[in-house]
């Protein structure tokens, strides 16, 4: 069973607020990812990291930022939330040396900005 | 570039029916292929995988065979259950420098009792 956690699971917040979505994994994985999932279920990679102090932007432009100060922790921050940020956010991790490249996913955070 | 195309949903079947969800891919090199499943209110979890041509991945009664000649990785199950209702994602990874996983758009499956 995957040991990757996301908090909060659900968040309703007003426009203009700063929010941080937490993601932690206990598997010692070097690689971590953030996906945004739209209502049609399609996944969009917005950020990824290859290890501590490594962060890269994904395929979908996002106003969010990420940090990777510790291997196990990969938080995502929105400085000023807007209704267009309403979505499901999924965090994932994988081993850096796995030839099968399996990604392990957290349960997701459903964000609603009013 | 690399891409994955899977059949659009939703797919609605009766319990015990045969399931096929089509998936084709475009990739340079020799990708590894995956099926992930997302149950309601959860994140994705790996269902099965195949890492080279002609490999068959299987799990929980689901199967998919890596067909290089047709660039396909169709998901099949002989007799579906209500508990199989979920969203299914086909995906690939190539041995490139960035090795990012490429997901299809997902297929929602509804199984009626």
Interface residues (C-beta under 8 A of the other chain):
Chain A: X2 X4 X6 X40 X41 X42 X43 X45 X48 X58 X59 X90 X92 X99 X100 X101 X102 X103 X104 X105 X106 X107 X108
Chain B: X32 X34 X36 X38 X41 X42 X43 X44 X45 X46 X49 X51 X87 X89 X93 X99 X100 X101 X103 X105 X106 X108
